[in-house]
């Protein structure tokens, strides 16, 4: 076991000790087991912050608003939208500010009501959840002014340690470029990378996942009803992170500063970062 001090909030927690309301689809932002995941998510907002300096920004899929709050440190104004009313209410309570507001509205409806309103649309870790991303991307493009930009991140399929039942499709770089090219005049693909400690955490998490999946060599889990598969995944995600914390306590203290953006691999991209430009 690591010689680093153990975190009593993490050590010993299990799949039976789930945060209130936790489903596995969204990050359990306040749960210490997800600190590495939160660091990775917050890092994306910090990294693109300079790209929205002085801009009017639409954060599509804002969730509980922690990312929109980071963007608001740079942007002239940020509007965060999400279809989840509870998440939007949490965002309003936690991240109120003079240049930030939150709305519970479908992006397509917003595009109809306020086309060509924003300089930048941001969208982080959402695309992989969409069965058909084309209406979403068309709406994002419609919300932009001429010359505006869509900035998004989505997991790099090559870096995933296991299938995620909440992810409909994870993308390769060329797939993402081709998809965005249907709606935007120019697309740049970059990637989020990490320090050695970041990749060590991913390796430790992957090893724990593979150890669990040895009990299902035939992949019979894929035959389970979707609701049961999602429940099992959400609980095992907690168990895996508890085990990583117990055996490699130094890895669960990852900070956003340990992530950066690269133009090309290696090292392998953890997430794809796309910047798509509207005519």
Secondary structure by P-SEA (a helix, b strand, c coil): cccccccccccccccccccccccccccccccccaaaaaaaaaaaaaaacccccccccccccccccaaaaaaaacccbbbbbbccaaaaaaaaaccccccbbbbbccaaaaaaaccccccbbbbcccccccccaaaaaaaaaaaccccbbbbbccccccccccccccccccccaaaaaaaaaacccbbbbbbbbbcaaaaaaaaaaaaaaaaaaccccccccccccaaaaaaaaaaaaaaaaaaaaaccccccccccccccccccccccccbbbbbbbcc
